[in-house]
Structures are given as C-alpha cells and as structure tokens.
Amino acid sequence: MSINRALRATVLVTTFAVAGLLGAGVASAHVTANVYGSEPQKGGSAAIVFRVPNEEQDAGTNKLEIDFKPEYAISSVRYRPVPGWTAQVEKTPLPSPVKNGKNLDVTNPVTKIIFTAQPGSGIAKGATEFQEFEITASTLPSNVDELMLPTIQTYDNGQVVRWDQMQTGSEEPEHPAPVVHLTAATGDEHGMSASMTTGSMTTSTDGTARWLGGAGLIVGALGLGAAIGAVLRGRKAAK
C-alpha cells in the first residue's frame, strides 16, 4: 500500500512540474525587452532585443512601434536590419532642451522606432512564431532606474495591441510595457551592456519559471524511478 501511495505522489509531482513548465511558456507570450549580459549603466548605452510573439490564430504581425519618452533624452538609436522588414527612427523637436545622462542638452531626442513588414513578410499567424528586433540606444538617462518602453503591435487584420501597462503590484497586468533595468554608472566610458551573442534570450522571470519547472521535472523523474525500483524489489522479494 505504501509503495502504491509513493507512486501516486510521484506521478502528481511530475504532473505539476510539467504544468508549471508549460505555464511558464504561456506567461512569456508578451512583447519583452531583453538585454544580453550585464544590465546597462545609467548614462551609458544599451543593446536591447525586443522579442515579439504572435498571439492571434487568424492574423500575423506586420508592424511594431517602440516609444521612447522625450524626458529620457536619448539622442541615438540604431537597429539591426531584419530581413523582410523596414525600420524608421523618429525624433521630436522639443520647445526646450532636456538633460541627458551626461548632463548635456538634447533638443531633438528619439521618440519612436517603427518596424514595418514588407508584403509577404511579417510574423506568421498562430502562436508558434516570434521575431526579435535588436537596437542600441544612447545616451541613457541617469535619473531613472529603468526604461519603460511602451510598444504597439499591429496585426495584418487591423487589430492593435498596446503593450503599455505599468506593473504596480505583485500581479502582472494583461499588457505590460517592456522594461529595461539600469544599474549605477561605474565610470566605464561607454557603459554598454555585453555584446550580442547568438541563441535565445528570456526575461529573468521567464527564465526562473522555466528553471523551476525543469527542476520539478527532474525531481519527479527521480522520485518515479525510485518508486518503480521499490515496486520491483518488493515483487522480487515476494517471489
């Protein structure tokens, strides 16, 4: 009886671990701003990758707009070309200058970058594809701890999803704005985060959830193996 209970308990652990791992994948289906390597420094530069998953079964993504607050005083944004997409960086003249992270006046900061899919391109409909859009931005502000980068995702059926909600409590909003955390300046001349590398990147929350789910699977598998071994030893002894 104890062996059967152990088997049932182990199966439940494995089931919950699998559910947790799958749940982590569902929770990550947002537009996110990711940084490879260390966090960018205040007053420096950042290499940021926007991960955009498609979430509509009957429509594909054909446009992405990323907004930069004028008070960030970011004077330069560059982008890595994405095959099948065009990009446009927009600046907005201000009535009075704002100070950037190096305490210099900026009167024409970057306020938007727009990625537009060419005909026949874009992120395919359904929930199996995503695209990454890589940019660099400088000079980063020195008076904030994070960059909030509202993003607008447009589908080819005209539907628009605004990823612009701020998280104020423990619960994540339905359409959270992408956020990049900044660390204190260390005196490095550029303050650029680590160079881009190949491979996939996830946010820290998504990565932690996946790690916990994977750990649960391993623990469940080990427990299941031990229980099966106990059953076999019990049957052998009975014989």
Accessible surface in RSA format (square Angstrom, percent):
REM  Atomic radii and reference values for relative SASA: ProtOr
REM  Chains: A
REM  Algorithm: Lee & Richards
REM  Probe-radius: 1.40
REM  Slices: 20
REM RES _ NUM      All-atoms   Total-Side   Main-Chain    Non-polar    All polar
REM                ABS   REL    ABS   REL    ABS   REL    ABS   REL    ABS   REL
RES MET A   1   154.12  79.8 115.23  76.3  38.89  92.6 105.10  89.4  49.02  64.9
RES SER A   2    86.03  72.7  75.49 100.7  10.54  24.3  49.99 106.4  36.04  50.5
RES ILE A   3    60.52  34.4  58.31  43.4   2.21   5.3  60.52  43.6   0.00   0.0
RES ASN A   4    76.74  52.9  75.15  72.6   1.59   3.8   8.98  21.6  67.76  65.5
RES ARG A   5   150.72  63.3 146.37  74.6   4.35  10.4  38.77  53.0 111.94  67.8
RES ALA A   6    45.02  41.4  36.37  56.1   8.65  19.7  44.22  62.3   0.80   2.1
RES LEU A   7    44.52  24.8  44.41  31.8   0.11   0.3  44.52  31.3   0.00   0.0
RES ARG A   8   136.54  57.3 132.77  67.7   3.77   9.0  71.69  98.0  64.85  39.3
RES ALA A   9    53.17  48.9  48.89  75.4   4.28   9.7  52.07  73.3   1.09   2.9
RES THR A  10    16.23  11.5  13.46  13.6   2.78   6.6   4.37   5.9  11.86  17.9
RES VAL A  11    77.57  51.0  76.00  68.8   1.56   3.8  77.29  67.2   0.28   0.8
RES LEU A  12   102.51  57.1 102.51  73.3   0.00   0.0 102.51  72.0   0.00   0.0
RES VAL A  13    70.01  46.1  66.61  60.3   3.41   8.2  68.74  59.7   1.28   3.5
RES THR A  14    34.40  24.5  34.40  34.9   0.00   0.0  34.40  46.2   0.00   0.0
RES THR A  15    75.95  54.0  70.77  71.7   5.19  12.4  59.32  79.7  16.63  25.1
RES PHE A  16   145.31  72.7 137.68  85.3   7.63  19.9 137.92  83.6   7.39  21.2
RES ALA A  17    10.88  10.0   1.77   2.7   9.12  20.7  10.40  14.6   0.48   1.3
RES VAL A  18    60.91  40.1  60.91  55.1   0.00   0.0  60.91  52.9   0.00   0.0
RES ALA A  19    56.47  51.9  44.53  68.7  11.94  27.2  49.22  69.3   7.25  19.2
RES GLY A  20    39.55  48.8   0.00   N/A  39.55  48.8  33.21  91.1   6.34  14.2
RES LEU A  21    50.20  28.0  48.63  34.8   1.58   4.0  48.63  34.1   1.58   4.3
RES LEU A  22   121.18  67.5 115.84  82.9   5.34  13.4 119.11  83.6   2.07   5.6
RES GLY A  23    35.37  43.6   0.00   N/A  35.37  43.6  30.30  83.1   5.07  11.4
RES ALA A  24     6.67   6.1   0.10   0.2   6.57  14.9   4.51   6.4   2.16   5.7
RES GLY A  25    24.39  30.1   0.00   N/A  24.39  30.1  14.98  41.1   9.41  21.1
RES VAL A  26   115.26  75.8 105.68  95.7   9.58  23.1 110.30  95.8   4.96  13.5
RES ALA A  27    61.28  56.3  47.62  73.5  13.65  31.1  56.30  79.3   4.98  13.2
RES SER A  28    35.62  30.1  18.77  25.1  16.85  38.8  16.52  35.2  19.10  26.8
RES ALA A  29    32.43  29.8  29.28  45.2   3.15   7.2  32.30  45.5   0.12   0.3
RES HIS A  30    32.47  17.7  31.75  22.1   0.72   1.9  26.87  27.7   5.60   6.5
RES VAL A  31     2.36   1.6   0.01   0.0   2.35   5.7   0.01   0.0   2.35   6.4
RES THR A  32    27.30  19.4  26.02  26.4   1.28   3.1  24.41  32.8   2.89   4.4
RES ALA A  33    10.36   9.5   0.00   0.0  10.36  23.6   0.00   0.0  10.36  27.4
RES ASN A  34     3.62   2.5   1.03   1.0   2.59   6.2   2.59   6.2   1.03   1.0
RES VAL A  35    21.90  14.4  14.21  12.9   7.69  18.5  14.21  12.3   7.69  20.8
RES TYR A  36    22.60  10.6  21.28  12.1   1.32   3.4  17.94  13.5   4.67   5.8
RES GLY A  37    59.82  73.8   0.00   N/A  59.82  73.8  27.27  74.8  32.55  72.9
RES SER A  38    77.57  65.6  62.49  83.4  15.09  34.8  53.97 114.9  23.61  33.1
RES GLU A  39    89.44  51.4  80.82  61.1   8.62  20.5  34.00  65.8  55.44  45.3
RES PRO A  40     0.94   0.7   0.58   0.5   0.36   1.3   0.94   0.8   0.00   0.0
RES GLN A  41    27.27  15.3  27.27  19.9   0.00   0.0   3.46   7.4  23.81  18.1
RES LYS A  42    45.17  22.0  40.87  25.1   4.31  10.3  11.42  10.3  33.75  35.9
RES GLY A  43     8.28  10.2   0.00   N/A   8.28  10.2   6.53  17.9   1.75   3.9
RES GLY A  44     5.14   6.3   0.00   N/A   5.14   6.3   4.79  13.1   0.35   0.8
RES SER A  45    18.72  15.8  18.72  25.0   0.00   0.0   3.18   6.8  15.54  21.8
RES ALA A  46     0.00   0.0   0.00   0.0   0.00   0.0   0.00   0.0   0.00   0.0
RES ALA A  47     6.80   6.3   6.70  10.3   0.10   0.2   6.70   9.4   0.10   0.3
RES ILE A  48     0.20   0.1   0.20   0.1   0.00   0.0   0.20   0.1   0.00   0.0
RES VAL A  49     4.60   3.0   4.60   4.2   0.00   0.0   4.60   4.0   0.00   0.0
RES PHE A  50     0.00   0.0   0.00   0.0   0.00   0.0   0.00   0.0   0.00   0.0
RES ARG A  51    34.15  14.3  34.15  17.4   0.00   0.0  16.74  22.9  17.41  10.6
RES VAL A  52     0.12   0.1   0.12   0.1   0.00   0.0   0.12   0.1   0.00   0.0
RES PRO A  53    19.19  14.0  19.03  17.3   0.17   0.6  19.03  15.7   0.17   1.0
RES ASN A  54     3.24   2.2   0.00   0.0   3.24   7.8   0.00   0.0   3.24   3.1
RES GLU A  55    64.40  37.0  43.20  32.7  21.20  50.5  19.50  37.7  44.90  36.7
RES GLU A  56    52.14  29.9  51.50  39.0   0.64   1.5   1.52   2.9  50.62  41.3
RES GLN A  57   120.49  67.4 108.68  79.4  11.81  28.1  53.06 112.9  67.43  51.1
RES ASP A  58   125.76  88.1 104.13 103.6  21.63  51.2  32.95  77.6  92.81  92.6
RES ALA A  59     1.79   1.6   0.44   0.7   1.34   3.1   1.75   2.5   0.04   0.1
RES GLY A  60     4.63   5.7   0.00   N/A   4.63   5.7   3.67  10.1   0.97   2.2
RES THR A  61     1.55   1.1   0.39   0.4   1.16   2.8   0.39   0.5   1.16   1.8
RES ASN A  62    49.26  34.0  48.40  46.8   0.86   2.1  13.68  32.9  35.58  34.4
RES LYS A  63    68.02  33.2  68.02  41.7   0.00   0.0  18.57  16.7  49.45  52.7
RES LEU A  64     0.22   0.1   0.22   0.2   0.00   0.0   0.22   0.2   0.00   0.0
RES GLU A  65    25.73  14.8  25.73  19.5   0.00   0.0   0.00   0.0  25.73  21.0
RES ILE A  66     0.00   0.0   0.00   0.0   0.00   0.0   0.00   0.0   0.00   0.0
RES ASP A  67    36.96  25.9  36.96  36.8   0.00   0.0  15.69  36.9  21.27  21.2
RES PHE A  68     4.21   2.1   0.45   0.3   3.76   9.8   0.84   0.5   3.37   9.7
RES LYS A  69    69.03  33.7  65.21  40.0   3.83   9.1  34.75  31.3  34.28  36.5
RES PRO A  70    53.10  38.7  53.10  48.4   0.00   0.0  53.10  43.8   0.00   0.0
RES GLU A  71   103.13  59.2  92.73  70.2  10.41  24.8  49.96  96.6  53.17  43.4
RES TYR A  72     8.89   4.2   8.76   5.0   0.13   0.3   4.65   3.5   4.24   5.2
RES ALA A  73     0.02   0.0   0.00   0.0   0.02   0.0   0.00   0.0   0.02   0.0
RES ILE A  74     0.55   0.3   0.15   0.1   0.40   1.0   0.15   0.1   0.40   1.1
RES SER A  75    41.58  35.1  37.86  50.5   3.73   8.6  20.96  44.6  20.62  28.9
RES SER A  76    43.59  36.8  40.32  53.8   3.28   7.5  25.20  53.7  18.39  25.8
RES VAL A  77    12.33   8.1   0.00   0.0  12.33  29.7   0.07   0.1  12.26  33.3
RES ARG A  78   177.05  74.3 174.12  88.8   2.93   7.0  54.55  74.6 122.50  74.2
RES TYR A  79    87.15  40.7  66.46  37.8  20.69  53.8  33.79  25.4  53.36  65.8
RES ARG A  80   134.58  56.5 128.06  65.3   6.52  15.5  49.60  67.8  84.98  51.5
RES PRO A  81   105.00  76.5  91.39  83.3  13.60  49.4  94.19  77.8  10.80  67.1
RES VAL A  82    15.54  10.2   9.62   8.7   5.92  14.3  10.60   9.2   4.94  13.4
RES PRO A  83   127.37  92.8 103.44  94.3  23.94  87.0 115.89  95.7  11.48  71.4
RES GLY A  84    23.82  29.4   0.00   N/A  23.82  29.4  11.15  30.6  12.66  28.4
RES TRP A  85    20.14   8.1   3.78   1.8  16.36  38.4   0.67   0.4  19.47  31.6
RES THR A  86    69.93  49.7  63.77  64.6   6.16  14.7  55.19  74.1  14.74  22.3
RES ALA A  87    24.01  22.1   2.16   3.3  21.85  49.7   3.62   5.1  20.39  54.0
RES GLN A  88   104.80  58.6 100.67  73.6   4.12   9.8  31.84  67.8  72.96  55.3
RES VAL A  89    49.60  32.6  23.27  21.1  26.33  63.5  23.27  20.2  26.33  71.4
RES GLU A  90    58.45  33.6  54.63  41.3   3.82   9.1  18.04  34.9  40.40  33.0
RES LYS A  91    97.94  47.8  70.73  43.4  27.20  64.8  32.66  29.4  65.28  69.5
RES THR A  92    57.94  41.2  57.17  58.0   0.76   1.8  42.03  56.4  15.91  24.1
RES PRO A  93   106.92  77.9  93.02  84.8  13.90  50.5  93.18  76.9  13.74  85.4
RES LEU A  94    37.33  20.8  19.56  14.0  17.77  44.7  20.83  14.6  16.50  44.4
RES PRO A  95   144.18 105.1  97.56  88.9  46.62 169.5 110.76  91.4  33.43 207.7
RES SER A  96    68.27  57.7  64.54  86.1   3.73   8.6  36.59  77.9  31.68  44.4
RES PRO A  97    68.79  50.1  50.43  46.0  18.36  66.7  50.43  41.6  18.36 114.1
RES VAL A  98    40.12  26.4  34.99  31.7   5.13  12.4  40.12  34.9   0.00   0.0
RES LYS A  99   117.30  57.2  98.70  60.6  18.61  44.3  69.53  62.6  47.78  50.9
RES ASN A 100    15.25  10.5   7.85   7.6   7.40  17.8   1.02   2.5  14.23  13.8
RES GLY A 101    15.38  19.0   0.00   N/A  15.38  19.0   0.16   0.4  15.21  34.1
RES LYS A 102   107.50  52.4  85.04  52.2  22.47  53.5  69.56  62.6  37.94  40.4
RES ASN A 103   106.80  73.7  97.17  93.9   9.64  23.2  29.18  70.2  77.63  75.0
RES LEU A 104   108.64  60.5 107.18  76.7   1.47   3.7 108.64  76.3   0.00   0.0
RES ASP A 105    85.27  59.7  57.33  57.1  27.94  66.1  17.45  41.1  67.82  67.6
RES VAL A 106    14.59   9.6  11.01  10.0   3.58   8.6  14.59  12.7   0.00   0.0
RES THR A 107    73.75  52.5  69.10  70.1   4.65  11.1  40.93  55.0  32.82  49.6
RES ASN A 108    64.30  44.3  61.33  59.3   2.97   7.2  22.62  54.4  41.68  40.3
RES PRO A 109     0.02   0.0   0.02   0.0   0.00   0.0   0.02   0.0   0.00   0.0
RES VAL A 110     0.54   0.4   0.10   0.1   0.44   1.1   0.10   0.1   0.44   1.2
RES THR A 111    21.38  15.2  17.85  18.1   3.53   8.4  13.40  18.0   7.98  12.1
RES LYS A 112    42.22  20.6  42.22  25.9   0.00   0.0  31.12  28.0  11.10  11.8
RES ILE A 113     0.00   0.0   0.00   0.0   0.00   0.0   0.00   0.0   0.00   0.0
RES ILE A 114    24.92  14.2  23.29  17.4   1.63   3.9  23.29  16.8   1.63   4.4
RES PHE A 115     1.55   0.8   1.55   1.0   0.00   0.0   1.55   0.9   0.00   0.0
RES THR A 116    54.36  38.7  54.17  54.9   0.18   0.4  43.32  58.2  11.03  16.7
RES ALA A 117    14.72  13.5   1.07   1.7  13.65  31.0   1.07   1.5  13.65  36.1
RES GLN A 118    82.71  46.2  77.78  56.8   4.93  11.7  20.22  43.0  62.49  47.4
RES PRO A 119   138.56 101.0 106.24  96.8  32.32 117.5 118.39  97.7  20.17 125.4
RES GLY A 120    91.35 112.7   0.00   N/A  91.35 112.7  42.94 117.8  48.42 108.4
RES SER A 121    54.43  46.0  22.39  29.9  32.04  73.8  13.69  29.2  40.74  57.1
RES GLY A 122    27.56  34.0   0.00   N/A  27.56  34.0   2.29   6.3  25.28  56.6
RES ILE A 123     6.25   3.6   1.97   1.5   4.28  10.3   4.19   3.0   2.06   5.6
RES ALA A 124    47.78  43.9  36.12  55.7  11.66  26.5  47.41  66.8   0.38   1.0
RES LYS A 125   133.51  65.1 119.17  73.1  14.34  34.1  64.96  58.5  68.55  73.0
RES GLY A 126    10.50  13.0   0.00   N/A  10.50  13.0  10.50  28.8   0.00   0.0
RES ALA A 127    67.38  61.9  37.46  57.8  29.92  68.1  38.07  53.6  29.31  77.6
RES THR A 128   128.62  91.5  93.27  94.6  35.34  84.2  82.92 111.4  45.70  69.1
RES GLU A 129    85.85  49.3  78.86  59.7   6.98  16.6  27.44  53.1  58.41  47.7
RES PHE A 130   103.24  51.7  80.98  50.2  22.26  57.9  80.98  49.1  22.26  63.7
RES GLN A 131    55.72  31.2  54.73  40.0   0.99   2.4   1.59   3.4  54.13  41.1
RES GLU A 132    45.96  26.4  36.75  27.8   9.21  21.9  13.81  26.7  32.15  26.2
RES PHE A 133     0.43   0.2   0.43   0.3   0.00   0.0   0.43   0.3   0.00   0.0
RES GLU A 134    29.45  16.9  28.27  21.4   1.18   2.8   7.74  15.0  21.71  17.7
RES ILE A 135     0.97   0.6   0.00   0.0   0.97   2.3   0.97   0.7   0.00   0.0
RES THR A 136    43.93  31.2  43.02  43.6   0.90   2.2  33.95  45.6   9.97  15.1
RES ALA A 137     1.77   1.6   0.11   0.2   1.67   3.8   1.44   2.0   0.34   0.9
RES SER A 138    30.08  25.4  29.96  40.0   0.12   0.3   7.08  15.1  23.00  32.2
RES THR A 139    16.79  11.9  16.45  16.7   0.34   0.8   0.21   0.3  16.58  25.1
RES LEU A 140     0.00   0.0   0.00   0.0   0.00   0.0   0.00   0.0   0.00   0.0
RES PRO A 141     3.90   2.8   3.13   2.9   0.77   2.8   3.90   3.2   0.00   0.0
RES SER A 142    59.79  50.5  42.71  57.0  17.08  39.3  19.31  41.1  40.48  56.7
RES ASN A 143   124.56  85.9  89.17  86.2  35.39  85.2  42.59 102.5  81.97  79.2
RES VAL A 144    44.82  29.5  38.97  35.3   5.85  14.1  44.82  38.9   0.00   0.0
RES ASP A 145    98.45  69.0  91.85  91.4   6.60  15.6  30.45  71.7  68.00  67.8
RES GLU A 146    69.38  39.8  65.45  49.5   3.93   9.4  18.91  36.6  50.47  41.2
RES LEU A 147     0.03   0.0   0.03   0.0   0.00   0.0   0.03   0.0   0.00   0.0
RES MET A 148    20.06  10.4  20.06  13.3   0.00   0.0  15.55  13.2   4.51   6.0
RES LEU A 149     0.00   0.0   0.00   0.0   0.00   0.0   0.00   0.0   0.00   0.0
RES PRO A 150    27.21  19.8  27.21  24.8   0.00   0.0  27.21  22.5   0.00   0.0
RES THR A 151     0.40   0.3   0.00   0.0   0.40   1.0   0.00   0.0   0.40   0.6
RES ILE A 152    21.32  12.1  21.32  15.9   0.00   0.0  21.32  15.3   0.00   0.0
RES GLN A 153     0.12   0.1   0.12   0.1   0.00   0.0   0.00   0.0   0.12   0.1
RES THR A 154    23.50  16.7  23.50  23.8   0.00   0.0  20.05  26.9   3.45   5.2
RES TYR A 155     2.36   1.1   0.89   0.5   1.47   3.8   0.02   0.0   2.34   2.9
RES ASP A 156    91.36  64.0  59.66  59.4  31.69  74.9  23.78  56.0  67.58  67.4
RES ASN A 157    94.61  65.2  54.50  52.7  40.11  96.6  36.94  88.9  57.67  55.7
RES GLY A 158    55.50  68.4   0.00   N/A  55.50  68.4  34.71  95.2  20.79  46.6
RES GLN A 159    70.59  39.5  60.59  44.3  10.00  23.8  31.82  67.7  38.77  29.4
RES VAL A 160    72.67  47.8  45.59  41.3  27.08  65.3  45.59  39.6  27.08  73.5
RES VAL A 161    16.83  11.1  14.19  12.8   2.64   6.4  16.83  14.6   0.00   0.0
RES ARG A 162   136.81  57.4 128.40  65.5   8.41  20.0  38.21  52.2  98.60  59.8
RES TRP A 163     2.84   1.1   2.84   1.4   0.00   0.0   2.84   1.5   0.00   0.0
RES ASP A 164    64.57  45.2  50.88  50.6  13.69  32.4  13.84  32.6  50.73  50.6
RES GLN A 165    72.84  40.7  66.53  48.6   6.31  15.0  25.13  53.5  47.71  36.2
RES MET A 166   117.59  60.9  97.19  64.3  20.40  48.6  67.71  57.6  49.87  66.1
RES GLN A 167    92.06  51.5  65.96  48.2  26.11  62.2  21.89  46.6  70.17  53.2
RES THR A 168   129.80  92.3  87.33  88.5  42.47 101.2  62.74  84.3  67.06 101.4
RES GLY A 169    48.59  59.9   0.00   N/A  48.59  59.9  37.32 102.4  11.27  25.2
RES SER A 170   114.92  97.1  75.30 100.5  39.62  91.3  56.91 121.2  58.01  81.3
RES GLU A 171   148.97  85.5 135.26 102.3  13.70  32.6  53.46 103.4  95.51  78.0
RES GLU A 172    96.74  55.5  69.56  52.6  27.18  64.7  22.23  43.0  74.51  60.8
RES PRO A 173    30.57  22.3  15.59  14.2  14.97  54.4  27.96  23.1   2.61  16.2
RES GLU A 174   130.77  75.1 111.53  84.4  19.24  45.8  47.38  91.6  83.39  68.1
RES HIS A 175    49.25  26.9  49.25  34.2   0.00   0.0  23.92  24.6  25.34  29.5
RES PRO A 176    17.38  12.7  16.83  15.3   0.54   2.0  16.83  13.9   0.54   3.4
RES ALA A 177     8.88   8.2   0.45   0.7   8.43  19.2   0.51   0.7   8.37  22.2
RES PRO A 178     4.79   3.5   0.00   0.0   4.79  17.4   4.79   4.0   0.00   0.0
RES VAL A 179    49.48  32.6  33.78  30.6  15.70  37.8  33.78  29.4  15.70  42.6
RES VAL A 180     3.52   2.3   0.71   0.6   2.81   6.8   3.52   3.1   0.00   0.0
RES HIS A 181    99.55  54.4  95.50  66.4   4.05  10.4  58.28  60.1  41.27  48.0
RES LEU A 182    12.09   6.7   0.00   0.0  12.09  30.4   0.00   0.0  12.09  32.5
RES THR A 183    52.09  37.1  46.74  47.4   5.35  12.8  21.33  28.7  30.76  46.5
RES ALA A 184    69.09  63.5  62.27  96.1   6.81  15.5  62.99  88.7   6.09  16.1
RES ALA A 185    67.51  62.1  40.21  62.1  27.30  62.1  40.21  56.6  27.30  72.3
RES THR A 186   104.12  74.1  65.87  66.8  38.25  91.2  67.87  91.2  36.26  54.8
RES GLY A 187    74.01  91.3   0.00   N/A  74.01  91.3  42.47 116.6  31.54  70.6
RES ASP A 188    83.98  58.8  59.17  58.9  24.81  58.7  21.80  51.3  62.18  62.0
RES GLU A 189   135.07  77.5 116.99  88.5  18.07  43.0  50.50  97.7  84.57  69.0
RES HIS A 190   117.55  64.2 113.24  78.7   4.31  11.0  75.21  77.5  42.34  49.3
RES GLY A 191     2.17   2.7   0.00   N/A   2.17   2.7   1.54   4.2   0.63   1.4
RES MET A 192    84.98  44.0  62.37  41.3  22.61  53.8  61.90  52.6  23.08  30.6
RES SER A 193     4.34   3.7   0.19   0.3   4.15   9.6   0.80   1.7   3.55   5.0
RES ALA A 194    47.69  43.8  34.34  53.0  13.35  30.4  46.57  65.6   1.11   2.9
RES SER A 195    94.53  79.9  78.28 104.5  16.24  37.4  44.54  94.8  49.99  70.0
RES MET A 196    44.62  23.1  19.43  12.9  25.19  60.0  18.61  15.8  26.01  34.5
RES THR A 197    94.17  67.0  76.92  78.0  17.25  41.1  71.80  96.4  22.37  33.8
RES THR A 198   139.76  99.4 114.19 115.8  25.57  60.9  88.14 118.4  51.62  78.0
RES GLY A 199    57.09  70.4   0.00   N/A  57.09  70.4  39.49 108.4  17.60  39.4
RES SER A 200    94.33  79.7  58.98  78.7  35.35  81.4  29.36  62.5  64.97  91.0
RES MET A 201    46.69  24.2  43.97  29.1   2.72   6.5  28.43  24.2  18.26  24.2
RES THR A 202    45.18  32.1  33.85  34.3  11.33  27.0  22.41  30.1  22.77  34.4
RES THR A 203    40.85  29.1  35.09  35.6   5.76  13.7  31.14  41.8   9.71  14.7
RES SER A 204    95.62  80.8  76.79 102.5  18.83  43.4  58.17 123.9  37.44  52.5
RES THR A 205   107.26  76.3 101.37 102.8   5.89  14.0  73.54  98.8  33.72  51.0
RES ASP A 206    14.33  10.0   9.48   9.4   4.85  11.5   9.51  22.4   4.82   4.8
RES GLY A 207    26.21  32.3   0.00   N/A  26.21  32.3  21.04  57.7   5.17  11.6
RES THR A 208    77.33  55.0  71.38  72.4   5.95  14.2  50.98  68.5  26.35  39.8
RES ALA A 209    36.00  33.1  28.32  43.7   7.68  17.5  32.85  46.3   3.15   8.4
RES ARG A 210    95.14  39.9  91.05  46.4   4.09   9.7  33.16  45.3  61.99  37.6
RES TRP A 211   173.62  69.7 162.85  78.8  10.77  25.3 141.84  75.6  31.78  51.5
RES LEU A 212   103.94  57.9  96.13  68.8   7.81  19.6  96.39  67.7   7.55  20.3
RES GLY A 213     6.35   7.8   0.00   N/A   6.35   7.8   5.74  15.7   0.61   1.4
RES GLY A 214    22.99  28.4   0.00   N/A  22.99  28.4  22.62  62.1   0.37   0.8
RES ALA A 215    31.23  28.7  25.88  39.9   5.34  12.2  29.23  41.2   1.99   5.3
RES GLY A 216    18.80  23.2   0.00   N/A  18.80  23.2  18.25  50.1   0.54   1.2
RES LEU A 217    50.61  28.2  47.88  34.3   2.73   6.9  48.19  33.8   2.42   6.5
RES ILE A 218   110.67  63.0 107.43  80.0   3.24   7.8 110.63  79.7   0.04   0.1
RES VAL A 219    92.59  60.9  90.82  82.2   1.77   4.3  90.82  78.9   1.77   4.8
RES GLY A 220     0.97   1.2   0.00   N/A   0.97   1.2   0.97   2.7   0.00   0.0
RES ALA A 221    59.99  55.2  48.73  75.2  11.26  25.6  51.95  73.2   8.03  21.3
RES LEU A 222   126.50  70.4 118.20  84.6   8.30  20.9 120.94  84.9   5.56  15.0
RES GLY A 223    27.30  33.7   0.00   N/A  27.30  33.7  25.34  69.6   1.95   4.4
RES LEU A 224    56.45  31.4  56.45  40.4   0.00   0.0  56.45  39.6   0.00   0.0
RES GLY A 225    41.34  51.0   0.00   N/A  41.34  51.0  32.44  89.0   8.90  19.9
RES ALA A 226    68.20  62.7  51.38  79.3  16.81  38.2  63.63  89.6   4.57  12.1
RES ALA A 227     7.59   7.0   2.19   3.4   5.41  12.3   7.14  10.1   0.45   1.2
RES ILE A 228    80.47  45.8  80.09  59.7   0.38   0.9  80.47  57.9   0.00   0.0
RES GLY A 229    19.65  24.2   0.00   N/A  19.65  24.2  19.14  52.5   0.51   1.1
RES ALA A 230    30.93  28.4  27.90  43.1   3.04   6.9  28.61  40.3   2.32   6.2
RES VAL A 231    23.33  15.3  21.99  19.9   1.34   3.2  22.51  19.6   0.81   2.2
RES LEU A 232   105.48  58.7 100.70  72.0   4.78  12.0 101.14  71.0   4.34  11.7
RES ARG A 233   159.52  67.0 152.54  77.8   6.97  16.6  74.82 102.3  84.69  51.3
RES GLY A 234    33.30  41.1   0.00   N/A  33.30  41.1  26.50  72.7   6.81  15.2
RES ARG A 235   156.73  65.8 151.97  77.5   4.76  11.3  49.75  68.0 106.97  64.8
RES LYS A 236   166.13  81.0 154.68  94.9  11.44  27.2  99.19  89.3  66.94  71.3
RES ALA A 237    88.89  81.7  51.04  78.8  37.86  86.1  63.08  88.8  25.81  68.4
RES ALA A 238    91.72  84.3  49.18  75.9  42.54  96.8  61.79  87.0  29.94  79.3
RES LYS A 239   212.00 103.4 145.91  89.5  66.08 157.3 110.13  99.1 101.86 108.5
END  Absolute sums over single chains surface
CHAIN  1 A    13527.0      10738.2       2788.7       8073.7       5453.3
END  Absolute sums over all chains
TOTAL         13527.0      10738.2       2788.7       8073.7       5453.3
